[in-house]
Amino acid sequence: MMTKNAGIYRDGRIIRDGACFSFPSSFRFPLTSDHIVIPGLVDVHVHFREPGFSYKESIRSGSEAAARAGYAAVCCMPNLDPVPDSPMHLQAETDIIRRDARIRVLPYGALTRGERGEELSDLAGLAPHVVAFSDDGRGVQSESLMRSAMEEAKRLGRVVAAHCEDNRLVRGGYIHDGEYARRHGHRGICSESEWGPLARDLRLARETGCAYHVCHVSCRESVDLIRAAKAEGVDVTCETAPHYLLLSDADLQEDGRFKMNPPLRTEADREALLAGLADGTVDMIATDHAPHSAEEKSRGLAGSLMGISGIEIAFPLLYTHLVRPGLIPFETLIAAMTDRPRRRFGIPEDGDTAIFDLAFRAPVCPENFLSQGKSTPFAGWELYGKCIWNQVGGVVVWQDAMIGN
């Protein structure tokens, strides 16, 4: 093996020290100023749909898509069948992971039995085998149950990753309660349905000392609450997704490709998320990769299921539209997609290495996704950047045809 002791290579210089990348001795591809060598990407919020919903995505197809995109590790949410709320139910997922995963696929354990929000899962039994606890897709409505969950997670040394949603405020909505919804006669979801339960959870995290993580932050009030909580010393981190950083409800179309939960919100919300990413309030960027079948996404805004596919284009999207225009430094993007998620969720690096060609330019063509889910609001966007080589734990999991053998 040939080892390069450095961090990120870009334009022929080291821009971050501290990592160690290993290349096979057969690696002969000439790196130029258009290439970057970075730690493998990490996504702490994906849905690979297996077991239970493999017609949408599988561990194999999802991890192959992630490998091609430069990811070394992903964390799979627990809205599955069976729900991983006990070691026995979790084994159905981990057996598939051991058999089919191309990269590190780390499962979440469900916070409550069946994700029903009525009683806690077997958190102690799950803790040694999961990366964190979450009821993603459903908010925990009971304050007393969330307090108990945080106390037990604190005892077990695990993170609680919360989907913040107050069911009383959703009221059948499916896009943001804004101008587009009113103009087109759609039912809206207010921002308070997110920041209301977030405010409750931050208070509970402060009182319990639990390590608390906020999933898919979408509105400016949430950013403000998290910023204030961090200033007070609350152990909180958060993620947002590329679609919340790049789109708003002004971009909506009458198409299921634009429907996700939480919904695209206002331009002011998008700007607040970008400011939060720049100042460190928003710790990391996760895709919330949530594939569905073509039929399930063909029913327009009102009828389609919530969720889009995004893992294969996340890095090019953010590099093209945030780094190239100078909205955030390159180092901020890399930290949000590598270092910060690894540290928060205890994910080892183990020499994981991805190489991107930043000069490569092409439109987004969902039909070419390796993911089974093809629904994305970014179809047709011209993007820079492509992963040409990806090594995870010393094993090459993706190599572009241009490199050869």
N, C-alpha and C positions, 0 to 999 in steps of 0.2 A: 504493500500500500504506500502511496505517496501522500504525505500529510502537509497541509498548509496551516500554519498557526496564525490565525487571524480571525477577524469577524467578517464584516461585509466588504467584499471587493467591488469597487465601482470606479470606472474611469481610470483603471490602473492603480488605484490607491486604496488603502485600508481606511474605512470610515467608522469602524467600530471594532475595538479589540475584545478579546476574551473567549472566542469560540475556536474550536479545532475541527477542521473539515478534512475528511479523508477521501481520496480518489483512488480507484483501482489503478494499478500500474499500466493497464491497457488504455487508460483514458488519454486520448491524443487530440481531442478537439481543441483548436486554438481559441482561447478566450480573448476577446477584444474589448474596447471601451464601451461597446454596446451591451456587454453582458454583466450581470451581477451574480455574485455567489452569496447566498444568504442561508441562515438556518431554515430548516423545513417549516412551512407554515402550520399553524394550529388553529382549528375551528372548534370552539367549545359549545356550538349549538347547531347540530344537524339532525335530520330525520332520515334514517336509512330504512325505516318502515318494516324491518324484519326482526322478529317474527310477527306474522299476522296480516301484513299488507304488501306482500312482495310483488303484487301486480303494479304497485306504484314505484317501488324501488327495492333493491335488495342490498345486503351487506356487500356482495360482490360488485354490483354495478355502482353503488355509491362510493365504495372505496377505490375502485378503478378510476372513476371520475375525479376523485380527490387526489389520487396519485398523479394523474396527468396535469392537475392544476398546481402542483408543487407542495401539497400538504403532506406532512409527516404524521399528524395525529388529528383525530376528530373525536368529539364527545357526542354520543347518540342519546337523544331524549327518550323518555320512557313511555310515551303514548303508543303502546304496542299491544299485541294480544298473544300471550298473556302479558299483562302489565308486570314489569319487574319489581314487585313489591315484597318479595321474599326470595331467599336464596334458590329455592326450587324453581320459581318462575323466572328468575334471572338466568338460570342455566340454559333455558331454551334459547336465549339470545347469545350467551357466551359460547355455546357449542357452535353456533353458526359463525361467530366471529373467528374462532380458532380455525375453522375449516376454510373460510372464504375471504377473510379480510386481506387486502393488499398492503395496507398501512396500519398504524396503530389505531384501533377503533376501541374507544373507552366508553363503557355504558354508564349512564345515570341510573340511580335507583329511584323509584317513585317515593315521593314524600308521604303519600297517604295510600291506603288500600284501594286498588283499582283506580287511583287518581280521582276518587269520589269526594274527597275532602271531609270524610266522616270520622276516620280513625287513622292513626299513624301506621305506616308500613313497619315491617320488621327491620328497623333502621340498624340495630346492632348487628343483626345477621348479614345485612347487605354491605355494611361499611367497609369490610376488608376487600370487597370485590368491585366497588363502584368508584367513580371519580368524584361524585357529589350527589346530592339529593334534589329532586325537582318534581313538580307536578305540571311541567310545561304543557301549554295548551289549555290549562285551567288554573284560575286563581284560587288560592285557599281563602274561602270566605270567612271562616271562623277565626277570630283573633286568638281565642284561647288555644285552639288547635295549632295555630302558627307559633304561638309562644312555646308550646310543648315541643314542637318540631325543632325550633331553634335551640332550646335547652338540651335536647338529646343530641342534635348535631354538634353542638359545642362540646359536649362530653366525649363524643366519638371523634372529634377532630376533623369533621367534614363540613364542606360548604353547603349552604342552602341557596339554590339558584331559583329565583322566583319569577313566575309569570304573573305580573301584577294586573289584575282585571277584576273589577267590582261588577258582578253579574247584574246587580240592581240598576246599574247605569248604562248597560249595553242596550237594553230595550229593543232587541231585534235588529240593531244596526249592523252594517257590514262595510261601510267606508267612513271616513272622517266626517264628523258633523260640521261641515263647512259650506263654503259657497257652492262647490260643485254638487254636493248632495242636495242642497236646497234648489238649485237651478234645474236639476235633472230628476227630482222627485225620488231620491234614494233615502233610505233610513241611515241616519248618522250615528257614529259612536263618539261620544264626547271624550276629551282628553282627561277629564277627571276620573274616568273609569280606570285609567292607568295610574295617575299620580296620587289619587286618593288612597288606594291600598298600599302604594309605595310609602307614603308618609307614615302610615300605620306600621309597616314593616321596619322602617328605619328606627322608629321609636322602640320597637321590640328588640331589634339588633343592638341598640344602644344599651338596653336594660339587661340583655342576656349575654352580651359579648360574643354572639354568634358571628362566624364569618359568613357574610351575606352578599350575594351576587344578584344583580338585577338583569333579567333577560330583555333583549330587544327593546331598549329604550327608544321612544318615538316622539316625545313632546318636550317643549322647553321647560315646563314646570318640573318635570322629572329631573332634568339636568340641574336645575336650580336647587332642588331638594338634595340631590346626591352631593353636589358641590358643598353645600352647607354642612351636611352630615360628615363629610370627610374632614372639613375644617374643625369639627368638634371631636374628631378622633374615632368615629364609628368605623368598624371594620367592614367597609362596603366597597365593592367594585361593580362595574357595569359594562355592558356591551351595547353596541348598536349594530345595524346591518348596512351594507352598501346602499340598499334602496332608500333608506331613510336619510342618508347623507347626500344622495344625488337626485332624489325625486320629491315632489310634494303633491298635494291633491290638485294643484293646477295642471299636473301632467296626466291626470286620470283620463282613461278612455273607456268606452262601453265594452270592456273586454275583461275576461277573467284573469288575464295576465297581470292585471293591476290590483288584484285582490289578495290581501294578506292580513294577518292579525299580529300586532296592532296594524291599523291602516296607515297609508301615507297621509301625513298631516300637512300643515301649512308651510309656506316658505319661511315664516318666522321660526317655526319649529326646526326646520332643516338647518337654518343658520345657527340656531342655538346648539344643535348637535355637533355641527362642525366646530364651533367655538369650544365646546366641551372636549372634543377630541384634541384640539390644538393645545388646550391648557391642562390636559391630563385628567379632567373630570370623567370623561369617557375613556375607560382603560383599554378596551379592546374592541375589535371588529369581528363579529361572527356572522355567518351568512344566513342563519335560520333556513338552511336548505330544506325545503319542504315539498318534495315532488308529489304530483298527483297524475292520474291518467289523463289522456287528452280529452276524454269525454267529461270528466269531472271538472275540467277547466274550460269547457266550451259553452257554459250556460250564462255568460255575461257577468256583470258585477253582482247582480242580485242572486243568481243561482249557483255560481261556481263555488267550489270549495276554496277555503283560504290557504294560501301558501304558494310559493314560487320556487323554482330551481335556480341556484345561484353559485354553487361552489366552484364551477369550472371557469367562471369569468370574474370572480371577486377581485383578485389581484390586478388584472389588466384594467378593470373598471376604475379602481381607486387610484392606480398609478396614472392613468390617462387623465382623469377628471379632477384629481386633488393634487397630485405631486407635480405633474407637468405644468399646470397653470400657476404653481407656486402657492396654493392655498394651505398646504401643510408641507413640512420638510419630509424628505424621503425617510429619514430616520424615525420619524413619528409613525409613519405607516408600518415600517418593519416592526417596531416595538409593539404596536397594537395587534399585529398578526403573528408574532412569534414570542418575544420575551415575556410580555405581560400575561397572556393566557397560560403559558408554561408555569410561571411563578405562582399564579393564583391557584391553579388546579394541580400543582405538583407533578407536572408532566416532564419526564426527563428529555434531554436533547439527544444524547447518545450519538453525536456526530451527524445528525440529520442534516442534509444539505440539498438545496435546490438551486438550480441555475436558470436564470431568465434571460431571454434575448429581448431587450427593451426597444430595439429598432423594428421588431416584427410588428406589422400592422395588418389588421383584418377586421371585417365586420363580424358581429355576433351572429352565428348561424345555429339556432337551437337544434335543428335537425342533425347536427354533427356532435351533439353532446353524447358523452358516454353514459351519463345519467339517463334513467328511463323517463324522468320528467323533463319535458321540453318547454314548459311555460315560463317565460321571462318577459318583463316589460322592457328589457334592453335589446330585444331582437333588432338587428340591423345597425346598432351603434358601432362606429369604427373605434377600435381599441388598439393601444400599443401594449406590447408585452406578451410573451409566451414562455411557459416553462419548457425547457429543452432537456432537462436532466433532473432526476429526483432520486435521492438515496435515503433510505430509512433504516437505521440500525445496521449500516454496513451493506445493505442489500439495495441494488438498483431496482426501483419499482416503476420508473418511467424513463424512457429514453426516446427522444425525438428521432424520426427517421433521418434527419439531416446529420446526426452524429454517427450513425452506423454502429457496427459492432466492434 
